[in-house]
Amino acid sequence: MFNPINIAFKKAKQENRPALLTYTVAGDNSKKQSLKILKAISKNADILELGMPHNTPVADGSQIQTSAYRAIKKGIKINDIFEIVRDFKKSNQSKPIILMGYFNMIFQYGENKFLNKCKYSGVNGLIVVDLPWPENKDFAKRCKTKSIYFIQLLSPTTTNERLNKIIQDSHPMNYFISMLSTTGGKLKVSPKEILKKYNKIKKINPKKKIVIGFGITEKTIKKLKSADGLVVGSAICKEITRSLNSRQNPVTNVGRLVRKLKNKIK
């Protein structure tokens, strides 16, 4: 299936570096500002992850929760998220966008309606944190019919047997959680250990792209640059919070941070 996510990985590989994936929360600090931030970071990010704000997240640390609460306070709804994606895609058609969130929101909205809206808005991938394999098989199939990647999560404690089955069933991209923690946790495992586990997973099917997320910052990103892709989320949300608290422009500051991250992995 054709998907701009493939092209983003191909381009990064040609430049001999990992793809840089950024995560921001949709609607933080407003719908308008969220769109401006996406446009600013898209100059240096290869793939944009956009979080669907949730009031009881199971995987998100304090930085992302703070961003989500700001968006919820402003009254952001799923339709607003689709609007942000659609507006962004008007001028950045080829830049991939992945929505990340929790299944309850999709279920309440209506699964088919949600996937139709994803297709219409220009969403290229979905990460549903609390919809694991094999329970996600039916939903993942429906994503495939819309040419949307359903991105599976792999963790350091996933058994070899289960890893093999997930990767066999998965779409062309998977997400490896670097450590047992919520997002933004301090990297408790050495980059060397993370890559050891990552390389073992990668060998199962070298054609499938695997990105590493959780605990990746300006300090740690360079040491993990042999991966297919690296996800930075909490560090970006933290910068938005810092900018707002200091009455500075988060759009400029986050744009600068993502440029620095990109330079570290070139």
Residue pairs with C-beta under 8 A, 6 or more apart in sequence:
1 144
1 147
1 171
2 147
3 96
3 124
3 125
3 147
3 148
3 149
3 172
4 94
4 95
4 96
4 124
5 47
5 96
5 98
5 124
5 125
5 149
5 172
5 173
5 209
6 172
7 94
7 96
8 19
8 46
8 47
8 95
8 96
9 19
9 46
9 173
9 209
9 228
9 229
11 19
11 46
12 18
12 19
12 20
12 46
12 228
12 229
15 266
17 225
17 265
17 266
18 211
18 224
18 225
18 226
18 227
18 228
18 229
18 230
18 265
19 46
19 47
19 209
19 211
19 228
19 229
19 230
20 44
20 45
20 46
20 47
20 229
20 230
20 232
20 258
20 261
20 262
20 265
21 45
21 46
21 47
21 48
21 49
21 98
21 211
21 213
21 229
21 230
21 231
21 232
22 41
22 45
22 47
22 48
22 49
22 231
22 232
22 233
22 236
22 258
23 49
23 50
23 51
23 64
23 100
23 213
23 231
23 232
23 233
23 236
23 237
24 34
24 37
24 38
24 41
24 48
24 49
24 50
24 51
24 67
24 233
24 236
24 237
24 240
24 254
25 34
25 50
25 51
25 53
25 64
25 67
25 68
25 70
25 71
25 237
26 34
26 50
26 51
26 52
26 53
26 71
26 76
26 80
26 81
26 84
27 34
27 53
27 70
27 71
27 74
27 76
27 80
27 81
27 84
28 34
28 37
28 53
28 67
28 68
28 70
28 71
28 237
28 240
29 70
29 71
29 74
29 240
29 244
29 250
30 74
31 74
31 76
31 80
31 83
31 84
33 250
33 251
34 71
34 84
35 84
35 87
35 88
36 251
37 240
37 250
37 251
37 254
37 255
38 48
38 50
38 84
38 88
39 88
39 91
39 92
40 251
40 252
40 254
40 255
40 258
41 48
41 236
41 254
41 255
41 258
42 48
42 88
42 92
42 95
43 255
43 258
43 259
44 255
44 258
44 259
44 261
44 262
45 258
45 262
46 96
46 229
47 95
47 96
47 97
47 98
47 125
47 229
48 88
48 95
48 96
48 97
48 98
49 97
49 98
49 99
49 100
49 127
49 231
49 233
50 81
50 84
50 85
50 97
50 98
50 99
50 100
51 60
51 64
51 67
51 68
51 99
51 100
51 101
51 233
52 78
52 81
52 99
52 100
52 101
52 102
52 105
53 67
53 68
53 69
53 71
53 72
53 76
54 60
54 68
54 101
54 102
54 104
54 105
55 68
55 69
55 72
57 64
57 65
57 68
57 102
57 129
58 102
58 129
58 130
59 129
59 182
59 183
60 68
60 182
60 183
60 184
61 181
61 182
61 183
61 184
61 185
61 234
62 184
63 183
63 184
63 233
63 234
63 235
63 237
63 238
63 241
64 183
64 184
64 233
64 234
64 237
66 237
66 241
67 237
67 240
67 241
70 244
78 105
78 109
78 114
78 117
79 117
81 99
82 117
82 118
82 120
82 121
82 123
83 121
85 97
85 99
85 121
85 122
85 123
86 120
86 121
86 122
88 95
88 97
88 122
89 95
89 97
89 121
89 122
93 122
96 124
96 125
97 122
97 123
97 124
97 125
98 123
98 124
98 125
98 126
98 127
98 149
98 151
99 118
99 123
99 125
99 126
99 127
100 126
100 127
100 128
100 129
101 127
101 128
101 129
102 128
102 129
102 130
103 128
103 130
103 131
104 130
106 114
106 128
111 139
111 142
112 142
115 142
115 143
115 146
115 148
116 146
118 126
118 146
118 148
119 146
119 147
119 148
123 148
124 148
124 149
125 148
125 149
125 150
125 151
125 173
126 143
126 148
126 149
126 150
126 151
127 151
127 153
127 175
128 136
128 139
128 150
129 153
131 139
132 153
133 152
133 162
133 165
133 166
133 169
133 170
134 165
134 169
136 150
136 152
137 169
139 150
140 150
140 169
140 170
140 171
143 149
143 150
143 171
144 150
144 171
149 171
149 172
149 173
150 170
150 171
151 170
151 171
151 173
151 174
151 175
152 166
152 167
152 169
152 170
152 171
152 174
152 175
153 174
153 175
153 177
154 163
154 166
154 167
154 174
154 175
154 176
154 177
154 201
154 210
155 176
155 177
155 180
156 177
156 178
156 179
156 180
156 189
156 197
157 180
158 166
163 201
163 204
164 204
166 174
167 174
167 201
167 204
167 205
167 208
168 205
170 208
172 207
172 208
172 209
173 208
173 209
173 210
173 211
174 201
174 208
174 209
174 210
174 211
175 210
175 211
175 213
175 231
176 197
176 198
176 201
176 210
176 211
176 212
176 213
177 213
177 214
178 187
178 189
178 194
178 212
178 213
178 214
178 215
178 216
179 185
179 187
179 188
179 189
179 194
179 214
179 215
180 188
181 188
181 214
181 215
182 214
183 213
183 214
183 233
183 234
184 214
184 215
184 233
184 234
184 235
184 237
184 238
185 214
185 215
186 215
187 215
187 216
187 217
187 220
188 215
191 220
191 223
191 224
192 223
194 212
194 224
195 224
195 226
195 227
198 210
198 212
198 227
201 210
202 210
202 228
209 228
209 229
210 227
210 228
210 229
211 227
211 228
211 229
211 230
211 231
212 224
212 227
212 229
212 230
212 231
213 230
213 231
213 233
214 231
216 224
216 230
216 231
216 232
216 235
217 232
217 235
218 235
218 257
218 260
218 261
218 264
221 230
221 232
221 261
221 264
221 265
222 264
222 265
224 230
225 264
225 265
230 265
232 258
232 261
235 257
235 261
236 254
236 257
236 258
239 250
239 253
239 254
239 257
240 250
240 253
240 254
242 248
242 253
243 249
243 250
243 253
243 254
244 250
